[in-house]
Amino acid sequence: MCGRYTLTASAEVLQRTFQLEAMRVEILPRYNIAPTQSVPIITGQAPRQLSLVQWGLVPSWAKDASGASQLINARAETIDEKPSFRGAFKQRRCLIPADGFYEWGKDGKPQFIYFEDKHVFGLAGLWEEWKSADGELVRTCTIITTEPNDLIKLMHHRMAVILQPNDYEAWLTPDTPPDHLKSLLATHPSDGMASHEVSPTVNNARIESADLILPFASPQQRTLF
């Protein structure tokens, strides 16, 4: 699964990477983005720009928003079958910019995963609009996951879908055939990716600090030097 990620790239880098036509959202470095928080996404709507939505999908037909924290991820294999996701898969796909993410290993220790050249990338996502009983319009999103690559499988049995830059346009285009869309949800190879252990402080979603992504040595490890 994907339950925490980072987005520290500047507005200029995001605008260039995703060919944004407008920048109407203030972008600040985020080192511990967690479910139910506000996150920037890119939809297929014009003009191409960042929009802020809540991470944790609320289907348009839901009676309330209580299940959002349970729908932070959607499985690529069944995305066109599950009632919670199939409508959004057909009509409301998005890119979720990131430049790293966290995963917890089998020993429970948090790992930071990123590309060695530190480039920003687009995660495959879906977005929805839900209207509350009092008429409030809430926009939400989910991150699509797939089988892990050789690096991630050491930590978890799922990983976020990292789209290839050449596939961004097809993913956002409304009339891209479903079969082609499903083919884009492939496992990203581990080539060029790296990871290192980070402080367990990242477990606290209220903490935002650049120190969170730094390599961490436990007290026991420090005694060896």
C-alpha atoms as a printed R data frame, in Angstrom:
    type eleno elety resid chain resno       x      y       z
1   ATOM     1    CA   MET     A     1   0.000  0.000   0.000
2   ATOM     2    CA   CYS     A     2   0.967  3.646  -0.036
3   ATOM     3    CA   GLY     A     3   0.199  5.384   3.244
4   ATOM     4    CA   ARG     A     4   2.708  8.254   3.465
5   ATOM     5    CA   TYR     A     5   4.621 10.247   0.877
6   ATOM     6    CA   THR     A     6   6.577 13.459   0.307
7   ATOM     7    CA   LEU     A     7   6.350 16.389  -2.074
8   ATOM     8    CA   THR     A     8   9.203 18.840  -1.663
9   ATOM     9    CA   ALA     A     9   9.648 20.012  -5.279
10  ATOM    10    CA   SER     A    10   9.270 23.719  -6.035
11  ATOM    11    CA   ALA     A    11   6.334 25.185  -7.910
12  ATOM    12    CA   GLU     A    12   8.622 25.809 -10.879
13  ATOM    13    CA   VAL     A    13   9.692 22.157 -11.031
14  ATOM    14    CA   LEU     A    14   6.097 20.968 -10.782
15  ATOM    15    CA   GLN     A    15   4.958 23.340 -13.494
16  ATOM    16    CA   ARG     A    16   7.708 22.159 -15.838
17  ATOM    17    CA   THR     A    17   7.413 18.434 -15.057
18  ATOM    18    CA   PHE     A    18   3.648 18.236 -15.476
19  ATOM    19    CA   GLN     A    19   3.281 21.002 -18.085
20  ATOM    20    CA   LEU     A    20   0.903 22.987 -15.911
21  ATOM    21    CA   GLU     A    21  -0.816 25.959 -17.492
22  ATOM    22    CA   ALA     A    22  -1.506 27.712 -14.189
23  ATOM    23    CA   MET     A    23  -0.208 27.698 -10.599
24  ATOM    24    CA   ARG     A    24  -3.040 28.834  -8.372
25  ATOM    25    CA   VAL     A    25  -2.146 26.690  -5.366
26  ATOM    26    CA   GLU     A    26   0.591 27.626  -2.918
27  ATOM    27    CA   ILE     A    27   3.103 24.804  -2.716
28  ATOM    28    CA   LEU     A    28   5.147 24.285   0.441
29  ATOM    29    CA   PRO     A    29   7.569 21.400   1.085
30  ATOM    30    CA   ARG     A    30   5.738 18.409   2.601
31  ATOM    31    CA   TYR     A    31   7.729 15.651   4.288
32  ATOM    32    CA   ASN     A    32   4.984 13.522   5.836
33  ATOM    33    CA   ILE     A    33   1.784 13.589   3.788
34  ATOM    34    CA   ALA     A    34  -0.797 11.329   5.420
35  ATOM    35    CA   PRO     A    35  -4.328 10.093   4.703
36  ATOM    36    CA   THR     A    36  -7.240 12.542   5.208
37  ATOM    37    CA   GLN     A    37  -4.887 15.496   4.684
38  ATOM    38    CA   SER     A    38  -5.206 17.980   1.825
39  ATOM    39    CA   VAL     A    39  -3.028 17.001  -1.154
40  ATOM    40    CA   PRO     A    40  -2.381 18.488  -4.619
41  ATOM    41    CA   ILE     A    41  -3.531 16.552  -7.677
42  ATOM    42    CA   ILE     A    42  -3.666 17.156 -11.434
43  ATOM    43    CA   THR     A    43  -6.875 16.254 -13.240
44  ATOM    44    CA   GLY     A    44  -7.762 16.158 -16.925
45  ATOM    45    CA   GLN     A    45  -9.824 19.312 -16.585
46  ATOM    46    CA   ALA     A    46  -8.715 22.538 -18.245
47  ATOM    47    CA   PRO     A    47  -6.712 24.532 -17.508
48  ATOM    48    CA   ARG     A    48  -4.057 22.017 -16.454
49  ATOM    49    CA   GLN     A    49  -3.259 22.982 -12.866
50  ATOM    50    CA   LEU     A    50  -2.923 21.709  -9.315
51  ATOM    51    CA   SER     A    51  -6.082 21.227  -7.258
52  ATOM    52    CA   LEU     A    52  -6.242 20.533  -3.529
53  ATOM    53    CA   VAL     A    53  -8.362 17.559  -2.439
54  ATOM    54    CA   GLN     A    54  -8.611 15.281   0.589
55  ATOM    55    CA   TRP     A    55  -6.654 12.029   0.463
56  ATOM    56    CA   GLY     A    56  -9.147  9.217   1.049
57  ATOM    57    CA   LEU     A    57 -11.826  8.629  -1.568
58  ATOM    58    CA   VAL     A    58 -15.499  9.275  -0.794
59  ATOM    59    CA   PRO     A    59 -17.659  7.840  -3.624
60  ATOM    60    CA   SER     A    60 -20.301 10.217  -4.945
61  ATOM    61    CA   TRP     A    61 -23.050  7.826  -3.770
62  ATOM    62    CA   ALA     A    62 -21.755  7.440  -0.195
63  ATOM    63    CA   LYS     A    63 -24.177  8.347   2.610
64  ATOM    64    CA   ASP     A    64 -21.387  9.973   4.613
65  ATOM    65    CA   ALA     A    65 -17.634 10.544   4.502
66  ATOM    66    CA   SER     A    66 -16.750  8.174   7.341
67  ATOM    67    CA   GLY     A    67 -15.131  5.599   5.052
68  ATOM    68    CA   ALA     A    68 -12.571  7.951   3.500
69  ATOM    69    CA   SER     A    69  -9.679  6.657   5.588
70  ATOM    70    CA   GLN     A    70 -10.404  3.119   4.312
71  ATOM    71    CA   LEU     A    71 -10.139  4.138   0.649
72  ATOM    72    CA   ILE     A    72  -6.710  5.771   0.493
73  ATOM    73    CA   ASN     A    73  -5.609  3.103  -2.018
74  ATOM    74    CA   ALA     A    74  -7.273  1.268  -4.912
75  ATOM    75    CA   ARG     A    75  -6.008 -2.022  -6.367
76  ATOM    76    CA   ALA     A    76  -5.117 -1.735 -10.065
77  ATOM    77    CA   GLU     A    77  -6.304 -5.279 -10.732
78  ATOM    78    CA   THR     A    78  -9.931 -4.588  -9.746
79  ATOM    79    CA   ILE     A    79 -10.200 -0.846 -10.277
80  ATOM    80    CA   ASP     A    80 -12.731 -1.220 -13.090
81  ATOM    81    CA   GLU     A    81 -14.899 -3.625 -11.061
82  ATOM    82    CA   LYS     A    82 -15.214 -2.221  -7.538
83  ATOM    83    CA   PRO     A    83 -18.249  0.101  -7.110
84  ATOM    84    CA   SER     A    84 -16.168  2.575  -5.113
85  ATOM    85    CA   PHE     A    85 -13.702  3.106  -7.969
86  ATOM    86    CA   ARG     A    86 -15.102  2.094 -11.355
87  ATOM    87    CA   GLY     A    87 -16.929  5.375 -12.022
88  ATOM    88    CA   ALA     A    88 -13.862  7.437 -11.203
89  ATOM    89    CA   PHE     A    89 -11.672  5.107 -13.276
90  ATOM    90    CA   LYS     A    90 -13.818  5.861 -16.308
91  ATOM    91    CA   GLN     A    91 -14.147  9.613 -15.846
92  ATOM    92    CA   ARG     A    92 -12.032 11.066 -13.011
93  ATOM    93    CA   ARG     A    93  -8.408 10.017 -13.192
94  ATOM    94    CA   CYS     A    94  -5.608 12.149 -11.816
95  ATOM    95    CA   LEU     A    95  -1.891 12.451 -11.244
96  ATOM    96    CA   ILE     A    96  -0.644 12.819  -7.689
97  ATOM    97    CA   PRO     A    97   2.798 14.492  -7.659
98  ATOM    98    CA   ALA     A    98   5.375 13.036  -5.266
99  ATOM    99    CA   ASP     A    99   9.138 12.845  -4.913
100 ATOM   100    CA   GLY     A   100   9.358 10.043  -2.377
101 ATOM   101    CA   PHE     A   101   7.279  7.774  -0.176
102 ATOM   102    CA   TYR     A   102   7.555  5.735   2.992
103 ATOM   103    CA   GLU     A   103   7.116  2.060   3.596
104 ATOM   104    CA   TRP     A   104   7.481  0.016   6.749
105 ATOM   105    CA   GLY     A   105   9.667 -3.065   6.494
106 ATOM   106    CA   LYS     A   106   8.889 -6.472   7.911
107 ATOM   107    CA   ASP     A   107  10.826 -5.417  11.018
108 ATOM   108    CA   GLY     A   108   8.516 -2.425  11.441
109 ATOM   109    CA   LYS     A   109  11.224  0.109  10.681
110 ATOM   110    CA   PRO     A   110  10.228  2.957   8.322
111 ATOM   111    CA   GLN     A   111  12.041  3.269   5.015
112 ATOM   112    CA   PHE     A   112  12.148  6.271   2.689
113 ATOM   113    CA   ILE     A   113  11.963  5.327  -1.003
114 ATOM   114    CA   TYR     A   114  12.959  7.705  -3.793
115 ATOM   115    CA   PHE     A   115  14.715  7.980  -7.133
116 ATOM   116    CA   GLU     A   116  18.474  8.412  -6.929
117 ATOM   117    CA   ASP     A   117  18.335 11.568  -9.048
118 ATOM   118    CA   LYS     A   118  15.612 12.947  -6.699
119 ATOM   119    CA   HIS     A   119  13.187 13.706  -9.540
120 ATOM   120    CA   VAL     A   120   9.495 14.332  -8.965
121 ATOM   121    CA   PHE     A   121   7.056 11.770 -10.397
122 ATOM   122    CA   GLY     A   122   3.354 11.224 -10.913
123 ATOM   123    CA   LEU     A   123   1.401  8.581  -9.023
124 ATOM   124    CA   ALA     A   124  -1.728  7.214 -10.690
125 ATOM   125    CA   GLY     A   125  -4.840  8.289  -8.838
126 ATOM   126    CA   LEU     A   126  -8.586  8.736  -8.987
127 ATOM   127    CA   TRP     A   127 -10.657 11.641  -7.702
128 ATOM   128    CA   GLU     A   128 -14.287 12.117  -6.762
129 ATOM   129    CA   GLU     A   129 -16.797 14.762  -5.752
130 ATOM   130    CA   TRP     A   130 -19.166 14.081  -2.847
131 ATOM   131    CA   LYS     A   131 -21.919 16.357  -1.573
132 ATOM   132    CA   SER     A   132 -22.764 16.334   2.101
133 ATOM   133    CA   ALA     A   133 -26.279 16.582   3.507
134 ATOM   134    CA   ASP     A   134 -25.814 20.320   4.054
135 ATOM   135    CA   GLY     A   135 -24.692 20.849   0.470
136 ATOM   136    CA   GLU     A   136 -20.925 21.055   0.999
137 ATOM   137    CA   LEU     A   137 -18.959 19.760  -2.001
138 ATOM   138    CA   VAL     A   138 -15.990 17.646  -0.953
139 ATOM   139    CA   ARG     A   139 -13.313 16.531  -3.426
140 ATOM   140    CA   THR     A   140 -11.265 13.473  -2.547
141 ATOM   141    CA   CYS     A   141  -8.689 11.139  -4.114
142 ATOM   142    CA   THR     A   142  -7.100  7.716  -3.839
143 ATOM   143    CA   ILE     A   143  -3.718  6.318  -4.930
144 ATOM   144    CA   ILE     A   144  -3.691  3.219  -7.140
145 ATOM   145    CA   THR     A   145  -1.437  0.326  -6.112
146 ATOM   146    CA   THR     A   146  -0.035 -2.705  -7.911
147 ATOM   147    CA   GLU     A   147   2.467 -5.543  -7.456
148 ATOM   148    CA   PRO     A   148   5.794 -4.414  -5.913
149 ATOM   149    CA   ASN     A   149   9.111 -4.235  -7.725
150 ATOM   150    CA   ASP     A   150  12.291 -5.917  -6.481
151 ATOM   151    CA   LEU     A   151  13.063 -3.100  -4.051
152 ATOM   152    CA   ILE     A   152   9.614 -2.658  -2.554
153 ATOM   153    CA   LYS     A   153   8.882 -6.393  -2.206
154 ATOM   154    CA   LEU     A   154  11.527 -6.497   0.519
155 ATOM   155    CA   MET     A   155   9.194 -4.278   2.552
156 ATOM   156    CA   HIS     A   156   5.623 -4.771   1.360
157 ATOM   157    CA   HIS     A   157   3.446 -6.779  -1.037
158 ATOM   158    CA   ARG     A   158   1.993 -3.660  -2.754
159 ATOM   159    CA   MET     A   159   3.367 -0.400  -4.122
160 ATOM   160    CA   ALA     A   160   1.949  2.783  -5.592
161 ATOM   161    CA   VAL     A   161   1.661  2.942  -9.387
162 ATOM   162    CA   ILE     A   162   4.357  5.307 -10.641
163 ATOM   163    CA   LEU     A   163   3.393  6.352 -14.152
164 ATOM   164    CA   GLN     A   164   5.931  6.893 -16.891
165 ATOM   165    CA   PRO     A   165   6.065 10.591 -17.951
166 ATOM   166    CA   ASN     A   166   5.136  9.641 -21.510
167 ATOM   167    CA   ASP     A   167   1.898  8.161 -20.141
168 ATOM   168    CA   TYR     A   168   0.677 11.196 -18.191
169 ATOM   169    CA   GLU     A   169  -1.357 12.542 -21.097
170 ATOM   170    CA   ALA     A   170  -3.046  9.229 -21.871
171 ATOM   171    CA   TRP     A   171  -3.923  8.742 -18.205
172 ATOM   172    CA   LEU     A   172  -5.608 12.147 -18.013
173 ATOM   173    CA   THR     A   173  -7.291 12.089 -21.427
174 ATOM   174    CA   PRO     A   174 -11.033 11.313 -21.037
175 ATOM   175    CA   ASP     A   175 -11.413  9.037 -24.058
176 ATOM   176    CA   THR     A   176  -8.381  6.782 -23.582
177 ATOM   177    CA   PRO     A   177  -9.623  3.168 -24.018
178 ATOM   178    CA   PRO     A   178  -9.998  1.245 -20.713
179 ATOM   179    CA   ASP     A   179  -7.709 -1.568 -21.868
180 ATOM   180    CA   HIS     A   180  -4.928  0.927 -22.539
181 ATOM   181    CA   LEU     A   181  -5.507  2.601 -19.179
182 ATOM   182    CA   LYS     A   182  -5.169 -0.739 -17.399
183 ATOM   183    CA   SER     A   183  -1.908 -1.398 -19.241
184 ATOM   184    CA   LEU     A   184  -0.452  1.810 -17.786
185 ATOM   185    CA   LEU     A   185  -0.909  0.516 -14.240
186 ATOM   186    CA   ALA     A   186   2.207 -1.620 -14.376
187 ATOM   187    CA   THR     A   187   4.875 -2.126 -11.739
188 ATOM   188    CA   HIS     A   188   7.599  0.498 -12.069
189 ATOM   189    CA   PRO     A   189  11.029 -1.161 -12.257
190 ATOM   190    CA   SER     A   190  13.382 -0.675  -9.331
191 ATOM   191    CA   ASP     A   191  16.192  0.600 -11.581
192 ATOM   192    CA   GLY     A   192  17.289  4.016 -10.343
193 ATOM   193    CA   MET     A   193  15.338  3.723  -7.091
194 ATOM   194    CA   ALA     A   194  16.886  3.702  -3.627
195 ATOM   195    CA   SER     A   195  15.812  3.488  -0.001
196 ATOM   196    CA   HIS     A   196  17.160  4.026   3.485
197 ATOM   197    CA   GLU     A   197  15.879  3.698   7.017
198 ATOM   198    CA   VAL     A   198  14.478  6.860   8.576
199 ATOM   199    CA   SER     A   199  13.525  7.921  12.086
200 ATOM   200    CA   PRO     A   200  10.401  6.370  13.647
201 ATOM   201    CA   THR     A   201   9.324  9.970  14.215
202 ATOM   202    CA   VAL     A   202   7.668  9.691  10.801
203 ATOM   203    CA   ASN     A   203   5.040  7.494  12.456
204 ATOM   204    CA   ASN     A   204   3.505 10.662  13.863
205 ATOM   205    CA   ALA     A   205   1.508 12.243  11.030
206 ATOM   206    CA   ARG     A   206   1.449 15.575  12.875
207 ATOM   207    CA   ILE     A   207   5.204 16.010  12.492
208 ATOM   208    CA   GLU     A   208   6.513 17.746   9.348
209 ATOM   209    CA   SER     A   209  10.273 18.185   9.133
210 ATOM   210    CA   ALA     A   210  13.002 17.837   6.544
211 ATOM   211    CA   ASP     A   211  14.825 15.642   9.062
212 ATOM   212    CA   LEU     A   212  12.254 12.901   8.470
213 ATOM   213    CA   ILE     A   213  13.835 11.832   5.181
214 ATOM   214    CA   LEU     A   214  17.420 11.729   6.488
215 ATOM   215    CA   PRO     A   215  19.135  8.354   7.022
216 ATOM   216    CA   PHE     A   216  18.606  7.121  10.556
217 ATOM   217    CA   ALA     A   217  20.879  5.137  12.810
218 ATOM   218    CA   SER     A   218  19.377  3.511  15.895
219 ATOM   219    CA   PRO     A   219  21.122  3.942  19.290
220 ATOM   220    CA   GLN     A   220  22.402  0.357  18.971
221 ATOM   221    CA   GLN     A   221  23.896  1.090  15.556
222 ATOM   222    CA   ARG     A   222  25.585  4.267  16.801
223 ATOM   223    CA   THR     A   223  27.534  2.294  19.426
224 ATOM   224    CA   LEU     A   224  29.269  0.386  16.634
225 ATOM   225    CA   PHE     A   225  31.146  3.490  15.431
